[in-house]
């Protein structure tokens, strides 16, 4: 927050009566408590989602795991082949220089 904004806030606070300052303090406290509660609920939900994903992953059959492993291996191999082809072309270009 810029210094100018902080100065404006302080100036406005100085114009408030004690009762208004107490009401403001209460409102800010409630706002912060609500925000903290929402953050905690969000973190709890994210944690529950992660836990569910792990449980779902742990629950797959050996056949499903083998299929996934095969798919990942095929994708890795395809990626490596593309990368090596590109690398070979670059080496050939460097040799020509």
N, C-alpha and C positions, 0 to 999 in steps of 0.2 A: 504494500500500500504506500502511496507516495506521501511525502511529508505534508504537502498541501492539503490532502484529504484528511490526514490525521489532525492537522491544525483546525480545519473546519469542524470536525467532530468535537474536539476539545472546546472550541468556542461555543458550539451549540449546547454541550453538556453544562458549561458554566452558566448558561441562561436558565437551566431547569431548577425547579424547586426540589427540596429534599424528598417530598412524597413522590414526585415524578421520577426522580433518580431511583428510588426504591422500586417503583413499578417497572422501570427499565431494567434494573438488575434482575428482578423476578422473571421478566419476559426473556431476557438473554439466557438466564439459567435454564428455563424451560426449553428454549430453542436448542441449547447445547445438549441437554439431556435427551431430547427427542432425536437429535442428529446422532448422538452416540448410540442410542438404542437401535436406530435404523442401520447404522454401520455394523453393529454386532449381529443383527438379524441377517444382514447381507452376507457377512462372513460365515455365519452358521449355515446358511443356505448353500453357499459355495462349497463348504466342507462336506455337507450332506450329499451334494451332487458328485463330488469327487469320490466319496465313499461308495456311492451307488455305481459309478463307473468301474471302480475296482472290483466290486462284487460281481458285476455283470461280466467283466473280463475273466475273473476267477471261475465263473460258472460255465464258461464255454467248454464244449467237449474236446476230447483229444483229436477227433476228426476235424473239427472246426479250426483248432489250433494248427494242425498240419496244413490245412488249406491256406490259412493266413500266412504261415511260414513260407509256403511255396510261392504265394503271390508276392510277398516281400522279396524273396530271393530272385524271382523273375524280374521284378522292377529294379532291384539293385544291379542285376546283370545288364539289363538294358541301359541303365544310366551309365554304368562303367564303360560299356561298348561305345556309347556316344562320346563320352569324355575322352576315351583313348583315341577314337577316330579324329576328334578335333585336335588332340595333342599331336598325333602323327602329322596332320596337315601343317601344324605350326612348326614342327621340327623340319619338315621338308622345306617350308618357306625360309627358315633360318639357314638351312644348308645352301639354298640358292643365293643367299646374300653374300 
